[in-house]
């Protein structure tokens, strides 16, 4: 079964070989923690920007900004990447270290060219959507947001490059800078007489600053590195690897946004309220994705060396550790959904709790990045097919369900589609690893942890029915009560290892 090395890598250990950067190796747990915190800061600032917009703008103006920035720009940014940033981890392991500078430049130049095509896609979709009542102003605002793509797209691979070179802390600071600058770009225009028109200009300034900072980081990172020529056919090989990923990313993005397009078309008056609530609490999936990002070089290395047992050991341990963090966080927001929405948004956004609670249930599956495992195994085609199935099921169900159930319909369609996608991804990983289905995921541990998380919610939900509290106090009290009950049950059932309890208490 490949190499017979005994220096296995676990989730809390590093490879025994030094990193390419020449710096002392950093443990996977520490890298995951650093990167997760940075992504959390970034995502929280983006979420806070949305909250501020709902309070500072009318519902109609907030709908225009959400449509322009979250929906149109998010769609175009995904189309423009073509999966290229995701190729960094795989090719940094395959190419010699001397070629990494050239490879990074190749990705950035290619993404700059793709930015023009992405801008055209954004213009086409935006022109059509602006025909809906209340969205006509989009046609005059879209140009500045299109220009953002030219500055932001070429910088997208840099965080992955930093992680691949064992510079997780630098990647973390770049993420924090990105999040804070984005927030300022959307918040400061609110002080101007016409904030809706000023926000796209502010975001364009943000993208220029990101380009300047990313260029400075790149020059410092590779200042002593020669620009070695890449092997012939490298770009073709990159596209062969990344195009399936790009198709998957496109369908993932469309899957996340199809419900909003459906609501914008069938229920335009409720678009702002729906957009506010139709989200997965972003910090929760970030935990699994950040862990997966820092694990990628090790997963790829184990796969290329044929070390299946070490790969599975690393995969299982990461899932167990993420599970005991993610599941209780999900249940907090399920139980206290009304209080959370009331805490964030004005009273006229109260109905946002409907899509919010259903979307939160999807997060019960977000205890691992299944696509990252498939990327590490080189099976990008399966990722694409899974994304197509996910989008297709969601799109087919969203329209009839919105006509039947109103705002509750599209998120229910997303929940059903994601459940199928979860099974499909695990099935494909099972076939790649040539193991039994029950061995591809720690189902027993996950079921036990889910039972503990759900049981802890029962007394807290009963408390909620008996006591009325203001939103801020209510959410805080429900969250604290739930986590205390969960920690007690976790201790009694042993789902958290003793070593983790000791580590937690030391902190």
matplotlib code that plots the C-alpha trace (Angstrom):
import matplotlib.pyplot as plt

x = [0.0, 2.8, 5.5, 6.3, 7.3, 6.3, 6.4, 2.7, 1.2, -1.8, -4.0, -1.8, 1.5, 3.6, 5.4, 9.0, 10.4, 11.0, 8.8, 9.8, 10.0, 12.9, 11.0, 10.5, 7.4, 4.1, 1.7, -1.4, -3.5, -1.8, -2.0, -5.7, -6.4, -4.6, -6.3, -9.7, -9.5, -8.5, -11.3, -13.7, -12.7, -13.0, -16.5, -17.8, -16.8, -18.6, -21.6, -21.5, -21.4, -24.7, -26.2, -25.1, -26.6, -30.0, -30.1, -28.7, -30.6, -34.2, -35.3, -35.4, -31.9, -30.5, -32.1, -30.2, -26.8, -27.4, -28.3, -25.3, -22.6, -23.6, -25.4, -24.0, -20.5, -20.3, -21.5, -19.0, -16.1, -16.8, -17.1, -13.8, -11.6, -12.1, -10.8, -7.2, -6.6, -7.5, -4.7, -2.0, -1.7, -1.7, 0.9, 3.2, 3.6, 4.3, 6.5, 10.1, 10.4, 12.3, 9.2, 6.7, 7.3, 6.7, 3.6, 2.1, 2.7, 1.2, -2.0, -2.3, -1.8, -4.3, -6.9, -6.4, -7.4, -10.4, -11.5, -12.7, -14.9, -16.3, -17.2, -19.1, -21.1, -21.9, -23.1, -25.4, -27.0, -27.3, -28.9, -31.6, -32.2, -32.5, -35.7, -37.5, -39.4, -37.2, -33.8, -33.4, -30.6, -28.4, -27.6, -25.8, -24.0, -22.7, -19.7, -17.6, -18.3, -17.3, -14.0, -13.4, -12.9, -9.8, -8.0, -9.4, -9.3, -5.5, -4.9, -7.1, -4.4, -2.1, -3.7, -3.3, 0.3, 1.1, -0.4, 1.4, 4.7, 3.9, 3.1, -0.3, 0.1, 0.7, -2.3, -4.3, -3.2, -4.1, -7.6, -8.0, -6.9, -9.3, -12.3, -11.7, -11.1, -14.2, -16.2, -14.8, -15.5, -19.2, -19.6, -17.9, -20.1, -23.1, -22.0, -22.4, -25.5, -26.0, -24.6, -26.1, -24.1, -21.0, -20.7, -19.6, -16.9, -15.8, -15.5, -13.5, -11.0, -10.9, -10.0, -7.2, -5.8, -5.9, -3.9, -1.3, -0.9, -0.9, 1.8, 4.0, 3.5, 4.4, 7.6, 8.7, 7.8, 9.8, 12.4, 15.3, 13.8, 14.7, 12.0, 12.5, 10.7, 7.8, 7.7, 6.0, 2.3, 2.0, -0.9, -2.7, -2.1, -3.4, -6.6, -7.0, -6.9, -8.8, -11.5, -13.5, -13.1, -14.2, -17.3, -17.9, -17.3, -19.7, -22.4, -21.8, -22.1, -25.3, -26.6, -26.1, -27.6, -30.4, -32.8, -32.1, -32.6, -35.9, -37.1, -35.9, -38.1, -41.2, -41.1, -39.2, -40.8, -39.3, -35.8, -33.9, -35.6, -34.9, -31.3, -30.7, -31.8, -30.8, -27.3, -25.4, -23.7, -20.4, -18.0, -19.3, -18.3, -15.2, -13.9, -14.0, -12.8, -9.8, -8.8, -9.0, -7.0, -4.0, -4.3, -4.2, -0.4, -0.3, -3.3, -1.8, 1.6, 0.1, -1.9, 1.1, 3.2, 0.4, 0.0, -3.7, -3.8, -2.0, -4.4, -7.4, -6.0, -5.6, -9.1, -10.8, -9.1, -9.9, -13.6, -13.9, -12.3, -14.4, -17.6, -17.6, -17.2, -19.5, -22.6, -23.2, -22.6, -25.3, -27.7, -27.2, -28.4, -31.3, -32.7, -32.1, -32.9, -35.6, -33.3, -30.4, -32.3, -33.9, -30.4, -29.0, -31.8, -34.6, -38.1, -39.3, -36.7, -38.4, -39.5, -35.8, -35.9, -37.7, -34.9, -32.3, -33.3, -33.6, -30.2, -28.7, -29.7, -27.6, -24.5, -25.0, -23.1, -20.3, -17.9, -15.4, -14.5, -15.4, -14.3, -10.8, -10.4, -11.4, -8.9, -6.2, -7.0, -6.9, -10.6, -11.8, -14.3, -16.4, -16.5, -17.9, -20.6, -21.6, -21.9, -24.1, -26.4, -26.6, -27.5, -29.9, -31.9, -32.0, -33.1, -35.7, -37.3, -36.9, -39.6, -42.4, -41.6, -41.5, -44.9, -46.2, -44.4, -43.3, -40.0, -39.7, -39.6, -36.2, -34.2, -36.0, -35.0, -31.4, -31.5, -32.8, -30.2, -27.3, -28.4, -28.1, -24.8, -23.3, -24.1, -22.8, -19.4, -18.9, -19.7, -17.2, -14.5, -15.2, -14.7, -11.4, -10.0, -11.4, -12.9, -16.4, -18.9, -19.0, -15.2, -15.2, -16.6, -16.8, -20.6, -20.7, -18.9, -20.9, -24.2, -23.3, -22.1, -25.3, -27.4, -25.6, -25.9, -29.7, -30.3, -28.6, -31.0, -34.2, -34.0, -32.8, -35.7, -38.1, -36.5, -37.1, -40.8, -41.2, -39.1, -39.4, -36.2, -34.9, -33.0, -29.5, -29.9, -32.0, -29.5, -26.6, -28.5, -29.7, -26.2, -24.5, -27.1, -26.9, -23.1, -23.0, -25.5, -23.6, -20.2, -21.7, -23.2, -20.0, -18.0, -20.4, -20.5, -16.8, -17.2, -14.3, -11.0, -9.4, -6.3, -8.5, -10.2, -6.7, -5.6, -8.8, -8.4, -4.8, -6.0]
y = [0.0, 2.4, 3.7, 2.0, 5.1, 5.1, 8.9, 9.3, 12.7, 13.4, 16.4, 17.8, 17.0, 18.2, 16.3, 15.6, 17.2, 20.9, 23.3, 24.8, 28.2, 27.3, 28.4, 26.1, 23.9, 24.8, 22.2, 21.6, 22.4, 25.8, 26.6, 25.6, 27.7, 30.8, 30.5, 29.8, 32.9, 35.1, 33.8, 34.2, 37.9, 38.4, 36.8, 38.5, 41.9, 41.0, 39.9, 43.1, 45.1, 43.5, 44.2, 47.9, 48.2, 47.0, 49.6, 52.5, 52.0, 51.6, 48.1, 48.9, 50.4, 47.5, 45.2, 47.0, 46.7, 43.1, 42.3, 44.2, 43.1, 39.8, 38.3, 39.7, 40.3, 36.9, 35.1, 36.9, 36.3, 32.6, 32.4, 34.3, 32.1, 28.9, 27.0, 28.3, 29.3, 25.7, 24.3, 25.9, 23.1, 20.3, 21.9, 23.2, 19.6, 18.4, 21.2, 21.8, 24.7, 26.8, 26.9, 28.2, 31.9, 31.4, 29.3, 32.0, 34.6, 32.4, 32.0, 35.8, 36.7, 34.1, 35.4, 39.0, 37.9, 36.0, 39.0, 40.7, 37.7, 37.6, 41.4, 40.6, 37.9, 40.2, 42.9, 40.5, 39.1, 42.5, 44.0, 41.3, 41.5, 45.3, 45.0, 43.9, 46.7, 48.5, 47.4, 49.8, 51.7, 48.7, 49.6, 52.8, 51.3, 48.0, 49.5, 50.2, 46.8, 45.2, 47.1, 45.5, 42.2, 43.4, 44.2, 41.5, 38.4, 38.3, 38.3, 35.3, 32.6, 34.5, 33.2, 29.6, 30.3, 31.6, 28.5, 26.1, 27.8, 27.3, 31.0, 30.5, 33.6, 35.8, 34.3, 35.1, 38.7, 39.1, 37.7, 40.1, 43.0, 42.0, 41.7, 45.0, 46.9, 45.5, 46.5, 50.1, 50.2, 49.6, 51.4, 54.7, 55.6, 55.4, 58.8, 60.4, 61.9, 59.1, 55.9, 53.5, 55.1, 55.6, 51.9, 50.5, 53.3, 52.3, 48.7, 49.6, 51.5, 48.3, 46.2, 48.5, 48.5, 44.7, 44.6, 46.9, 44.9, 41.6, 42.8, 43.9, 40.5, 38.6, 40.6, 40.1, 36.4, 35.7, 38.5, 36.0, 33.5, 33.3, 33.2, 29.7, 28.7, 26.3, 22.9, 22.9, 22.3, 23.5, 25.8, 23.0, 20.6, 23.3, 23.8, 20.0, 19.9, 23.1, 23.3, 20.5, 22.5, 25.7, 24.0, 22.7, 26.2, 27.8, 25.3, 25.7, 29.4, 29.1, 26.7, 29.2, 32.0, 30.3, 30.7, 34.4, 34.7, 32.8, 35.1, 38.2, 37.1, 35.7, 37.7, 40.9, 42.9, 40.4, 40.2, 42.3, 40.4, 37.0, 37.9, 38.9, 35.6, 33.2, 32.5, 29.8, 31.3, 31.7, 31.2, 27.6, 26.1, 28.2, 26.0, 22.8, 24.6, 26.3, 23.0, 21.4, 24.2, 23.7, 19.9, 19.9, 19.7, 16.7, 15.0, 15.4, 14.1, 11.0, 10.3, 10.7, 8.4, 5.8, 6.2, 5.4, 4.6, 7.9, 9.8, 8.3, 8.8, 12.5, 12.7, 11.0, 13.0, 16.3, 15.4, 14.4, 17.6, 19.8, 17.9, 18.6, 22.3, 22.7, 20.7, 22.7, 26.0, 25.0, 24.1, 27.4, 29.2, 26.8, 27.3, 31.0, 31.9, 34.5, 36.3, 36.3, 37.8, 40.4, 41.2, 41.9, 43.4, 46.0, 44.8, 44.8, 41.9, 39.6, 37.1, 36.5, 33.9, 31.5, 31.0, 31.5, 28.5, 26.2, 27.2, 26.7, 23.0, 22.5, 23.3, 20.0, 18.4, 21.0, 19.0, 18.4, 19.7, 16.7, 18.4, 19.0, 15.3, 14.7, 17.3, 15.7, 12.4, 14.1, 13.4, 16.8, 15.3, 13.8, 17.3, 18.7, 16.1, 16.5, 20.3, 19.8, 17.4, 19.8, 22.8, 20.8, 19.4, 22.8, 24.6, 22.1, 22.2, 26.0, 27.3, 24.9, 25.2, 29.0, 29.0, 26.5, 27.6, 31.2, 32.2, 28.8, 27.0, 27.8, 27.1, 23.8, 22.9, 23.8, 21.5, 18.5, 19.1, 19.4, 16.1, 14.3, 16.0, 14.9, 11.2, 11.5, 13.0, 10.3, 7.6, 8.9, 9.2, 5.6, 4.4, 6.3, 5.0, 1.4, 1.1, 0.2, 3.0, 2.9, 3.4, 6.6, 8.7, 8.3, 7.8, 6.3, 9.2, 11.7, 10.2, 10.2, 13.8, 14.9, 13.2, 15.0, 18.3, 17.8, 16.6, 19.7, 21.9, 20.5, 22.2, 25.5, 25.4, 24.9, 27.8, 30.0, 29.2, 30.2, 33.4, 36.5, 38.6, 41.4, 40.1, 40.8, 39.4, 36.5, 35.4, 35.6, 33.8, 31.0, 30.6, 30.4, 28.0, 25.7, 25.6, 24.8, 22.0, 20.7, 20.8, 18.8, 16.2, 16.1, 15.4, 12.7, 10.9, 11.3, 12.7, 15.1, 13.3, 13.9, 15.5, 18.1, 18.9, 19.3, 21.6, 23.6, 24.0, 25.1, 28.0]
z = [0.0, -0.9, 1.5, 4.7, 6.5, 10.2, 10.8, 10.2, 10.1, 12.3, 12.6, 15.4, 13.8, 10.8, 8.2, 9.3, 6.2, 6.3, 4.4, 1.1, 2.6, 4.9, 8.0, 11.0, 10.3, 11.9, 13.1, 11.2, 14.2, 14.6, 10.9, 10.9, 14.0, 12.5, 9.2, 10.7, 12.9, 10.0, 7.8, 10.7, 11.0, 7.3, 7.1, 10.2, 8.8, 5.5, 7.4, 9.5, 6.4, 5.3, 8.7, 8.6, 5.1, 6.3, 9.1, 7.0, 3.8, 2.9, 2.0, -1.7, -1.7, 0.3, -2.3, -5.1, -3.2, -2.3, -5.9, -7.4, -5.0, -3.4, -6.3, -9.6, -8.5, -6.6, -9.7, -12.0, -9.6, -9.6, -13.4, -13.8, -11.6, -13.6, -10.6, -11.1, -7.4, -6.3, -8.5, -6.3, -3.7, -6.3, -8.6, -5.8, -4.8, -8.4, -9.7, -8.5, -5.9, -8.5, -10.7, -8.0, -8.7, -12.4, -11.7, -9.5, -12.2, -14.8, -12.7, -12.1, -15.7, -16.9, -14.3, -15.5, -19.0, -17.7, -15.8, -19.0, -19.8, -16.3, -16.6, -19.8, -18.0, -15.1, -17.5, -19.4, -16.2, -14.6, -17.7, -17.6, -13.9, -13.9, -15.9, -12.7, -10.9, -8.4, -9.9, -12.8, -11.1, -11.4, -15.1, -14.0, -11.1, -12.6, -14.4, -11.3, -9.9, -13.3, -13.0, -9.6, -11.4, -13.2, -9.9, -7.6, -9.8, -10.4, -6.6, -5.8, -5.8, -3.3, 0.0, -1.2, -2.3, 1.2, 2.8, 0.4, 1.4, 5.1, 5.7, 7.2, 9.4, 6.3, 4.6, 7.7, 7.8, 4.1, 4.8, 7.7, 5.6, 2.8, 5.1, 6.9, 3.7, 2.1, 5.2, 5.1, 1.3, 2.0, 5.3, 4.6, 1.6, 3.9, 5.2, 1.7, 0.3, -2.3, -0.6, -3.2, -5.9, -3.8, -2.6, -6.0, -6.1, -2.6, -3.6, -6.6, -4.4, -2.2, -5.2, -6.2, -2.6, -2.6, -5.9, -4.5, -1.2, -3.0, -5.4, -2.5, -0.7, -3.9, -4.4, -0.9, -0.9, -4.1, -4.0, -3.8, -6.2, -9.9, -12.5, -13.9, -17.1, -16.6, -18.4, -21.8, -21.5, -17.9, -18.7, -20.5, -17.6, -15.1, -17.1, -17.4, -13.6, -12.8, -15.5, -13.8, -10.5, -12.2, -13.5, -10.0, -8.5, -11.0, -10.2, -6.4, -6.8, -8.9, -6.4, -3.6, -5.6, -7.6, -4.8, -4.7, -8.5, -8.1, -5.2, -7.1, -10.1, -8.3, -5.1, -5.8, -3.0, -0.5, -2.1, 0.6, 3.5, 1.9, 1.1, 4.7, 6.0, 3.2, 4.4, 6.0, 9.1, 7.2, 10.2, 10.7, 7.3, 7.4, 10.2, 8.0, 4.9, 6.7, 8.3, 4.8, 3.2, 5.6, 5.3, 1.5, 1.0, 3.5, 1.9, -1.6, -0.4, 1.2, -1.9, -4.3, -2.0, -1.8, 2.0, 2.2, 5.9, 6.9, 4.6, 6.2, 9.7, 9.0, 7.4, 10.3, 13.0, 11.4, 11.0, 14.6, 15.9, 13.6, 14.4, 18.1, 17.3, 14.4, 15.6, 18.8, 17.0, 14.4, 17.2, 18.9, 15.8, 15.1, 18.7, 18.8, 15.2, 16.0, 18.5, 16.2, 13.3, 15.6, 16.9, 13.5, 11.4, 11.7, 12.7, 9.1, 8.4, 10.9, 8.2, 7.4, 10.1, 7.8, 5.3, 8.0, 10.1, 7.1, 5.8, 9.2, 9.1, 6.0, 8.2, 10.0, 7.0, 7.1, 9.2, 6.4, 3.0, 0.9, -2.4, -0.9, -0.3, -3.9, -5.1, -3.1, -4.8, -8.2, -8.9, -10.0, -12.5, -9.6, -8.0, -11.1, -11.4, -7.8, -8.3, -11.4, -9.5, -6.5, -8.7, -10.9, -7.9, -6.3, -9.4, -10.3, -6.8, -6.1, -8.5, -7.5, -3.8, -3.9, -5.6, -2.9, 0.3, -0.5, 1.2, 2.9, -0.5, -2.0, 1.2, 1.6, -2.0, -1.0, 2.0, 0.0, -2.7, -0.2, 1.5, -1.8, -2.6, 0.8, 0.1, -3.5, -2.4, 0.3, -2.2, -4.7, -2.0, -0.9, -4.5, -4.9, -1.6, -2.2, 1.2, 2.5, 2.7, 6.5, 6.5, 4.4, 7.2, 11.0, 11.0, 14.5, 16.1, 14.0, 15.0, 18.7, 18.5, 16.7, 19.3, 22.1, 20.3, 19.7, 23.2, 24.7, 22.7, 24.4, 27.8, 26.1, 23.7, 26.6, 28.4, 25.4, 25.4, 29.0, 29.2, 26.9, 26.6, 24.4, 21.3, 22.4, 25.9, 24.7, 22.1, 24.5, 27.3, 25.0, 23.5, 26.9, 28.4, 25.4, 25.3, 29.1, 28.7, 25.6, 27.4, 30.3, 28.0, 25.9, 29.1, 30.2, 26.9, 26.1, 22.6, 23.3, 24.0, 27.4, 25.8, 24.2, 27.6, 29.1, 26.2, 26.6, 30.3, 30.0, 27.8]

ax = plt.figure().add_subplot(projection="3d")
ax.plot(x, y, z, "-o")
ax.set_aspect("equal")
plt.show()
